[in-house]
Each structure stands twice: as C-alpha cells, then as structure tokens.
Amino acid sequence: MDATFPALMIRDEVAGSRRVQLTRLAADELGEGDVEVAVHYSALNYKDALGITGSGRVLRNSPLVGGIDAAGEVVTAPAASGLRPGDAVLVNGCGLGERHHGGFAARIRVPAGWVVPLPAGMDPRSAMILGTAGFTAALVLQRLRDNHQTPQMGPVVVTGASGGVGSLTVRLLTAQGFEVVAVSAKPALHDWIRSLGAVKVLDRRGLPLGWRPLESARWAGAVDTLGGETLAWLTRTVAERGNIVAVGLAGGADLRTTVMPFILRGVALLGVSADHHPQEDRCAVWRRLDGDWAIPGLEQILSEEIALGEVPAASHRMLAGETHGRILVDVNR
Ligand SMILES: NC(=O)c1ccc[n+]([C@@H]2O[C@H](COP(=O)([O-])OP(=O)(O)OC[C@H]3O[C@@H](n4cnc5c(N)ncnc54)[C@H](OP(=O)(O)O)[C@@H]3O)[C@@H](O)[C@H]2O)c1
C-alpha cells in the first residue's frame, strides 16, 4: 500500500515554474501535531495565491505545503481531544499554509486546538465553499452587529463583490436583511452579483471617487476588500455613525484619508482578521454559519472545482482579477 500523500509544495527561495511542485509526502513528513486529517477539499484564497506566486510575504517556512483551508475526516486523534476517527472536521487559519504544512495535500497533521468539528449541516465540500472567505464574511457581520449597524440605518456597500469574500458577504448581509449595494470591476458579472441579492451594482472603474475630506454620504455602512483609494473613498462617503469594515488589500495596502469622517460623522473604521481566534470562538462562528447565519445558495457562489495541479495557474488568474466566486480544490482528484 502507498503510504504517501499528494501535496503541493512551495519553495519560497525558488522563482518561476520550479517554485511550486506537486510531490508526495510520507506520514513522518506531515509536520507537528496530534491530529491527522484525511483532507477531502481545500479552497483557493487570495492569500494562497500570493504565497503560490511569491507576490506577497505569506510563507513563514520553506519548503511548505500551501493552503490556508482544509476539510475532511479525522484519521487519528488523542482520546482527550474528543475527536474520533471518521469525524468530519475543518481547519482554517492558525498558520495553516503559512507556518505549518497546509490544506493543499491529501493528509495534514495539526494540533488538536486547531481542529473545528463540522457542524451537523455541513460536509467537507460545503465547508470549503465557505472556507476562510465564508468565515471572514461571518466575522464582518459580527463586527457590524457588535458596533450597532442595523439594516434600518440604510444600505451597506460591499467592494470587490465578485470575489470570494465579496460574494459571500453580499449573500450573507442580504440574507440578514441588509440592503447591499455592490461594487465590482467586472460588468459581465453584475447580473450574477445582483442574483446574490445586491440591489445595485456599481462599476468600480467608473466611480467618481472625489477628493474632499467629506463627500456626500451615500451608505450607512461599508465592507471593503480592496484597500487603497477605494477604502479612502469609503471613509469620505459613509454616513453619520456608520461602520466601515476593512477586510482586504486586493487594490492596495495603503490608506490616505483625513480624520474628518471620524470626528465629524462619527464613522468607525473596523478591522477583521480570520487568523487568530481561540478554538472556542472559531467553533462558535462555524456553528452560526450552519445556523442563523447560514449562507443560502452556496453552489451558485462556487465558480470552479480544480485539482491540486491546477492551483498554480488558478493563483495567477486570481491575482490578475480573472476569477470570481469560490474556487474549490479537490485534493484527491
Ligand atoms: N482580514 C481577513 O482576515 C481576510 C480574510 C480573507 C481574505 N482577506 C483579504 O480580502 C481580499 C479578498 O480576498 P478573496 O479571497 O475574496 O480574493 P478574490 O476572490 O480574488 O476577490 C478579490 C476581488 O477583488 C477585486 N480585485 C482583484 N484584483 C484587484 C485589483 N488589482 N484592484 C482592485 N480590485 C481587485 C476583484 O473584484 P471585482 O472585480 O468584483 O472588483 C476580485 O474578485 C484579499 O485582499 C484577501 O487577502 C482578508
């Protein structure tokens, strides 16, 4: 019997086509941890694409198996963990695919404290259509709610709406009763974004961004996956006591704005990070994604299902803005 497992290994110090290689790992090469998981699905996230292509400093170890998301079933676990062989589980964040061999492999070994039992209504496939993007959308909703954003205050604008986090956030916020205005640079997908629940889709490329410290207030709140000039525009256009949740940097990491929106309109700029949450909190968020925060119509948000060997090419397409929705990775195909 072959006791090795396919894995997508990234060598950070190597450029070009040799940077990423489909290889096989033996059980004693899976890294530290007390729980072994047979991975069924992973997913491709923006951070994965940065690591695979070497476009951003994502990898903290090299060589490393990529993939910040994984879902499958427990193979072995210590009795004290409460996990049993065959249990359906997921792992997201916690350094997976950044410091520790990640989900682009048929087998992972991780500390028990990273493992989230799948809620009853999810299987590894639906969990990975959500993945880090769905988890982040839930954190966005939590942040908005905690800071008193309500649907009654008016529309919330979501940027990068065709992306994984963007599309799932549109879907989740509309399912929770918020009126969502989406911003996307892909006119061909505007109908698709409307079908997710957005009342209106604006073309990012034609937006009058303005320049004054305060422009006319247009939204009661905002969720931004782009950063840079788009986030600066949102600070100028969110109404009194509105919340802006900064999620990503697909358009740039800088932020040039003034204090005016914060001191004259009482706007709040909030952050979310999917990475570092105690296990109890991560489990609670995943349970809500299977409960009152369930995101309907997940198959509609799934755009591609790819094999491990197709991850590098898909990563380049993602960073070129040529993908949309969620990309599922079938690690056993
Ligand atoms: N804070 C956290 O914990 C957390 C968690 C997950 C993701 N993120 C971040 O959130 C962002 C989105 O992640 P994702 O996985 O959803 O990625 P994604 O699926 O690639 O979505 C990104 C979207 O941004 C837009 N975009 C792409 N390239 C762009 C560019 N050069 N300039 C302006 N807009 C561009 C596109 O939307 P349109 O064409 O529709 O405009 C694209 O669909 C990334 O920066 C990621 O690192 C953060």
The ligand as a Tripos MOL2 file, in Angstrom:
@<TRIPOS>MOLECULE
LIG
   48    52     1     0     0
SMALL
NO_CHARGES

@<TRIPOS>ATOM
      1 N1         -8.9380   40.1620    7.0010 N.am      1 LIG1
      2 C1         -9.0040   38.8470    6.8010 C.2       1 LIG1
      3 O1         -8.9720   38.0380    7.7200 O.2       1 LIG1
      4 C2         -9.1470   38.3270    5.3950 C.ar      1 LIG1
      5 C3         -9.7020   37.0740    5.1570 C.ar      1 LIG1
      6 C4         -9.8830   36.6590    3.8220 C.ar      1 LIG1
      7 C5         -9.4600   37.4980    2.7890 C.ar      1 LIG1
      8 N2         -8.8670   38.6840    3.0720 N.ar      1 LIG1
      9 C6         -8.4480   39.6000    2.0140 C.3       1 LIG1
     10 O2         -9.6060   40.0180    1.3050 O.3       1 LIG1
     11 C7         -9.2690   40.2340   -0.0520 C.3       1 LIG1
     12 C8        -10.1760   39.3910   -0.9420 C.3       1 LIG1
     13 O3         -9.8710   38.0110   -0.7490 O.3       1 LIG1
     14 P1        -10.6030   36.9000   -1.6400 P.3       1 LIG1
     15 O4        -10.0670   35.5920   -1.1870 O.co2     1 LIG1
     16 O5        -12.0500   37.1600   -1.6550 O.co2     1 LIG1
     17 O6         -9.9760   37.2360   -3.0810 O.3       1 LIG1
     18 P2        -10.6960   37.1740   -4.5390 P.3       1 LIG1
     19 O7        -11.6620   36.0590   -4.5760 O.co2     1 LIG1
     20 O8         -9.5900   37.2190   -5.5240 O.co2     1 LIG1
     21 O9        -11.5090   38.5440   -4.5900 O.3       1 LIG1
     22 C9        -10.8640   39.7750   -4.7190 C.3       1 LIG1
     23 C10       -11.7150   40.7060   -5.5650 C.3       1 LIG1
     24 O10       -11.0940   41.9940   -5.5320 O.3       1 LIG1
     25 C11       -11.1790   42.6180   -6.8120 C.3       1 LIG1
     26 N3         -9.7930   42.7970   -7.3110 N.ar      1 LIG1
     27 C12        -8.9020   41.8580   -7.6930 C.ar      1 LIG1
     28 N4         -7.7420   42.4050   -8.0660 N.ar      1 LIG1
     29 C13        -7.8830   43.7360   -7.9120 C.ar      1 LIG1
     30 C14        -7.0480   44.8460   -8.1270 C.ar      1 LIG1
     31 N5         -5.7930   44.6970   -8.5680 N.pl3     1 LIG1
     32 N6         -7.5110   46.0760   -7.8490 N.ar      1 LIG1
     33 C15        -8.7550   46.2400   -7.3940 C.ar      1 LIG1
     34 N7         -9.6200   45.2060   -7.1760 N.ar      1 LIG1
     35 C16        -9.1840   43.9750   -7.4230 C.ar      1 LIG1
     36 C17       -11.9850   41.6920   -7.6890 C.3       1 LIG1
     37 O11       -13.3530   42.0540   -7.5150 O.3       1 LIG1
     38 P3        -14.1840   42.9090   -8.6110 P.3       1 LIG1
     39 O12       -13.6370   42.5450   -9.9490 O.co2     1 LIG1
     40 O13       -15.5810   42.4610   -8.3990 O.co2     1 LIG1
     41 O14       -13.9590   44.3520   -8.2920 O.co2     1 LIG1
     42 C18       -11.7640   40.3430   -7.0410 C.3       1 LIG1
     43 O15       -12.7970   39.4460   -7.3420 O.3       1 LIG1
     44 C19        -7.7910   39.9130   -0.1940 C.3       1 LIG1
     45 O16        -7.0140   41.0830   -0.0340 O.3       1 LIG1
     46 C20        -7.5360   38.9730    0.9770 C.3       1 LIG1
     47 O17        -6.1990   38.9690    1.3820 O.3       1 LIG1
     48 C21        -8.7100   39.1130    4.3590 C.ar      1 LIG1
@<TRIPOS>BOND
     1     1     2 1
     2     2     3 2
     3     2     4 1
     4     4     5 ar
     5     4    48 ar
     6     5     6 ar
     7     6     7 ar
     8     7     8 ar
     9     8     9 1
    10     8    48 ar
    11     9    10 1
    12     9    46 1
    13    10    11 1
    14    11    12 1
    15    11    44 1
    16    12    13 1
    17    13    14 1
    18    14    15 2
    19    14    16 1
    20    14    17 1
    21    17    18 1
    22    18    19 2
    23    18    20 1
    24    18    21 1
    25    21    22 1
    26    22    23 1
    27    23    24 1
    28    23    42 1
    29    24    25 1
    30    25    26 1
    31    25    36 1
    32    26    27 ar
    33    26    35 ar
    34    27    28 ar
    35    28    29 ar
    36    29    30 ar
    37    29    35 ar
    38    30    31 1
    39    30    32 ar
    40    32    33 ar
    41    33    34 ar
    42    34    35 ar
    43    36    37 1
    44    36    42 1
    45    37    38 1
    46    38    39 2
    47    38    40 1
    48    38    41 1
    49    42    43 1
    50    44    45 1
    51    44    46 1
    52    46    47 1
@<TRIPOS>SUBSTRUCTURE
     1 LIG1         1 GROUP 0 **** ****
